[in-house]
Amino acid sequence: MPNRVLGGIFLTIAASIWGGMFVAVKLVVDIIPPIPLVWFRYLVAFVVLSMVVIYEGINLKIDKKDILLLISIGIILLLKNMEQCILQHRWVQLLLRRHQHLC
């Protein structure tokens, strides 16, 4: 299969997962609080990416000078993801309250 077609398929899958996360968070956040949910999502991503790295035999050698930069980027992205999850939960709750007032 050509790389262009395969890239399109993977992009479609990624967009579907990304778009479906809003609904999934709405349903799951009543059972699992937002912060543990974010950590669970990271765990799933880590496991899947680890399997890809092992299967493909990718070399993940990192220069020592880049470690602090990578840790900083990781912390910033983690905090932004947590913020997004919490705000998303609050927005859904607000929409649900508005919907209840209209009915």
Secondary structure, DSSP 8 states (H G I E B T S, - for coil): --HHHHHHHHHHHHHHHHHHHHHHHHHHTTTS-HHHHHHHHHHHHHHHHHHHHHHHT------GGGHHHHHHHHHHHHHHHHHHHHHHHHHHHHHHHHHHHH-
